[in-house]
Amino acid sequence: MKVTLLLVGKTHDKIYSEGIADYANWINHYLPFDVKVIPELKNSANLSEKQQKEKEGEQILKNIEEKSHVVLLDERGKEYRSVEFASWFASKQQSTKHLIFVVGGPYGFSQDVYDRADDKISLSRMTFSHQLVRLVFVEQLYRACTIIKGEPYHHE
């Protein structure tokens, strides 16, 4: 299975981008993983929140193949403990060729993106910046890989 993390806009803070790169490298020891960045919208200050979500949504949908399983990282998604997420992820490895996790822009997702999604996952009941979510998610994906392999990274 191939896994892609699809992001709206680049990661601005060096501390996050370096951490994401480290985890992405480690995840690639377990499975093909890549981070794909959709460029930020130009002149977004002139757009309403809804217009921005719709334009970002168009770009997100252009980057999703028809047969891919799409998971939105969304505050209204299902919450998992790390071990539960690892179990869910392991089941997807058996049934899915391409799994795409999507982090939207600062306003979230358009309705069209919600309609296309196969799953929604929340990383916490707390709200994180869309920049921080990226780092937290890749750490959890790496943790899931180590749990599946029975490696000692995760402790109960």
Protein Blocks (a to p, Z undefined) as FASTA:
>chain_A
ZZddddehiafblklmmmmmmmmmmmmmmoccddddddddehklmpcfklmmmmmmmmmm
mmpcfklccddddfkbccddfklmmmmmmmmmmmcfbdcdddddfnopafklmmmpmbdc
dfbfbdcdfklmmmmmmmmmmmmmmmmnopakbcZZ
